[in-house]
């Protein structure tokens, strides 16, 4: 029983350490999903969507990797000391949108939340709107 309880408590403690996200900047996504997500998050008042990435607590993206890191460095340049300490390049790469969405802390660049939403075969506005609604609902559940 103790073996099962300890990982559960560790998971709960880790969730308690996740910073709250009030404002989010959404990077461009495949198929224009970013526009549908912005509309859904704004409509549901789940998070404040901001047009200035420097004003955001977090960033929503469908890709991680070197190009994402470069974009984040443009938004929030790292200190020279921090760059020297972290001279190792990230090894995680996400070449294209395959349905995974990441919520990344703007300053620490830690992935706070991620979820897989099966991409729709159709790029119609209706299917993208439904996909955005499902993602927004999951994001809202995360912050409760």
N, C-alpha and C positions, 0 to 999 in steps of 0.2 A: 504494500500500500504506500509506503514511504517513497518507493521508487517512482510511483506514478504521481505523487503529490508534489515532489520537489520540482520536476520540470514544469508543472502547471503553475506553481508559485513563481518560478523564475520568469515564465512567460507573462504573467500578470505584472510583475515588477518591471519588466521591459516595456510593457504598454504604458505603464504609469510615467515612464521617463520620456515618452514621445511628446515633443512640444505641440501645443495646440496651434492650429493653422487657422488664421482668420482671413488672410488674403492670399490669393493665388494668381500667378501669371501662367497663361497656357501657351506653350510653344506650338508652332504650326505642326499639325498632324496629318497623316495620310488621309486622303479623301475629304479633307476639310472638317474632320471630326472635331477639331479644336473650336470651331465656330458653334457647333451644336452643343458642345460641352459648356461653353461660356454662356450660351442662352439658357441652358437647363439649370446650371448652378445659380445664375442670377435669378431666374424665375422662382426657384425653390428656396432661395436665400440660404443655401447650404454654406456657401463661402462667398466672400467678396471677391469678384474677379476684377483685377486691375490691369490697366493698359501699360503701366510703367513697371518693368520687371524689377527695378530697384526698390519699389515700394512693396513688393510681395514677400510674405513669410515663406512661401514655397512655390515651386514650379511644377506644373503638370506636363509630362512629356510621354511620348510613345517610343522614345529611343534613348539609350544610354551609350556611352562610349566616348571616343576622342572628340568627335564633333560636338557632343553635348558639353563636354568639359571646356572646350574652347568657347562655346557660347556663354557658359557660366562664368568664365574668366573675364569675358567682356562685360558682363553684368556686374559681377562682384570680383574685382581683381584681388588676388591673394597678396599677403605681405611677402616681402623678399625673404624673410626668415622662414615663413611657412612654405614657400616654394622650394627652398633649399632642403627642408626636411622631407618634403613630399615629392622628391624628384622622380620617383617611380611612376611610370605611366599606368593608368588604369588598364587592366587586362580584360575587363568585361566589355563586350561589344554587342551591340544590337543593330544589325544592318538595316533592318526594315521593320515596319509595323506588322506585327503578327498578332495583335490583339492585347498585348500587355501594356498597361498604363502605369506610370510611376509618378508618385508624389515625392518630390525631392526638396529637402530643406535648402533654402536659398544660400544660407551662409555656411553651414557645415557640409553641405552636399551629401548628406546621408539620405538614403531612401527611407522615407517615413512610412510609406504604404505602397503596395502594388497589387494589381489585380489583373486577371486575364478575362477578357470579354471576347468570346468568339467573334471574329470579324464577319460581317455579313457579306454574302456573295454580291448583293446588289449595292450600288453606291447611291441609291435613291435617297432623297431627303427624308422620306418616312423611315427607312431602315436605319439611317444615321441618327435620326432623332430618337428612335427607340433605344439604340445602343448608348447614346449619350444619357438618356434617362436612367438606364440600368447602372451606368458608371456613377452618375451623380447620387443615386440612391445608396450605392455601396460606400461612397465617400462620406455621405451624411451619417451612415451607420458607424463609420470609423470614429467620428468625432463625438459620438454619444457616450 
